[in-house]
């Protein structure tokens, strides 16, 4: 996938964000051919899954904390 395709996949307004992710090493198997980046779809899907898990986890933790507080423990 090109950086433009990755930006569309994540519904980003700026393609620059994808280039920043590449510089940060978010996608481990990026290939650069003649100054054009190619990102494997498996890397994109894996990053998407990591983001989903990271955003869902705090909701579960907050729900558990509310239950404990409401029981007076």
C-alpha atoms as one frame of an Amber mdcrd trajectory, in Angstrom:
protein
   0.000   0.000   0.000   1.174   3.521  -0.670   1.125   6.162   2.084  -1.886
   7.726   0.345  -3.763   4.407   0.500  -2.875   3.997   4.167  -4.166   7.511
   4.884  -7.433   6.629   3.142  -7.648   3.346   5.096  -7.421   5.242   8.405
  -9.498   8.167   7.072  -6.723  10.656   7.758  -6.828  14.171   6.386  -3.053
  14.422   6.132  -0.828  11.920   4.369   2.053  13.435   6.316   0.818  11.512
   9.372   1.578   8.247   7.580   5.080   9.486   6.735   5.554  10.348  10.426
   4.452   6.833  11.394   6.978   5.418   8.918   9.744   7.553  10.479   8.697
   6.376  13.967   8.850   2.729  12.890   5.144   1.970  13.303   5.220  -0.251
  10.218   8.187  -2.639  10.550   8.298  -3.952   6.962   8.194  -0.746   4.930
  10.033  -0.862   1.611  11.377   2.205  -0.128  11.783   1.851  -3.873  13.047
   4.898  -5.739  11.922   7.181  -2.892   8.426   5.694  -2.911   7.222   3.858
   0.170   5.303   0.587   0.104   3.657  -0.624   3.285   2.432  -4.227   3.540
  -1.291  -4.473   4.199  -0.580  -6.927   7.013   1.407  -4.208   8.835  -1.443
  -1.737   8.370  -4.032  -4.217   9.656  -1.813  -5.158  12.619  -1.426  -1.482
  13.562  -5.169  -0.981  13.229  -5.772  -3.922  15.571  -3.260  -2.586  18.120
  -5.019   0.790  18.075  -8.434  -0.804  18.559  -7.252  -2.866  21.518  -5.562
   0.159  23.082  -8.728   2.260  22.871 -11.009  -0.508  24.153  -8.879  -1.448
  27.166  -9.375   1.752  29.213 -13.175   1.450  28.917 -13.047  -1.999  30.502
 -10.751  -0.799  33.286 -13.015   2.185  34.015 -16.087  -0.066  34.186 -14.359
  -2.332  36.721 -13.279   0.668  38.824 -16.846   2.021  38.878 -18.215  -1.293
  40.110 -15.633  -1.493  42.903 -16.279   2.089  44.026 -20.055   1.685  43.953
 -19.877  -1.419  46.187 -17.961   0.551  48.805 -14.838  -1.566  48.590
